[in-house]
Amino acid sequence: MKTLLLEPGKYYHIYNRARNGGPLFEDEEDYRFFLRLYRSHITPVADTYAYCLLKDHLHLLVRIKSDAEGSLYRPFAILFNAYAKGHNNHNGEEGKLFQFKLKRIEIRREYYFYEMIRYINQNARKHGIADDDSRYRFSSYRSTVTSGPSLICKEELAKYFYNGKTLAENLSAEIDEEKIKMFILEN
C-alpha cells in the first residue's frame, strides 16, 4: 500500500525555506501573492490554524479536512510551484526557489498543537522582525485576534484556548522551545 503524504483529519506543521539562503519574499506583493494562492489552493482541502511568512521561510499549521479526497499533496505542490513561478517572474529570477518540495510534521497531541500555534504566531518576533506580534502583517496573529473574515479557524481556536485568558494573551504566552524542538524548522 502506498504511504499517504497527507491524510484527512490530521494536523500538520508545514514549513519551507528559500533555497541557498535567498529570500522567498522580496516585497509586499510577494507576500500578498502567496496568500492569494494559498486561499485558492489550500483552503478547499485544509483548515488553517496559524501561519507566518518571513523573508526566507514560512510556517503553516493546518488540519486536512476530513472530507478531502485525492492527492492531498497536490494542492501544496501547486501552491509552491505557482508561487515560485510568479515570484521568479515578478523579480526577474530563474531556478528553484524552495529548499523542500513539502516538509511536514504531523502533530498528534493537543499540547504540541497549542504550542505550535503560539510558536508560529510569535515567529516574526523570535527572528527580530517585529517587536510586537500584532504589528507583523504576514502572520496569522492579527487576523486571529481581530474580528472579520480571515484564513484562520478563529472560532475553533477560541474554543481550544478558552481558559479565562484572552486569545491574544494565550497566543503570546511563553513557549518552551525545548519541548517542541522536534516540530520546528530551526533545528
Secondary structure, 3 states (H helix, E strand, C coil): CCCCCCCCCCEEEEEEEEHHHCCCCCCHHHHHHHHHHHHHHCCCCEEEEEEEECCCEEEEEEEECCCCCCCCCHHHHHHHHHHHHHHHHHHCCCCCCECCCCEEEEECCHHHHHHHHHHHHCHHHHCCCCCCHHHCCCECHHHHHCCCCCCECHHHHHHHCCCCCCHHHHHHCCCCHHHHHHHCCCC
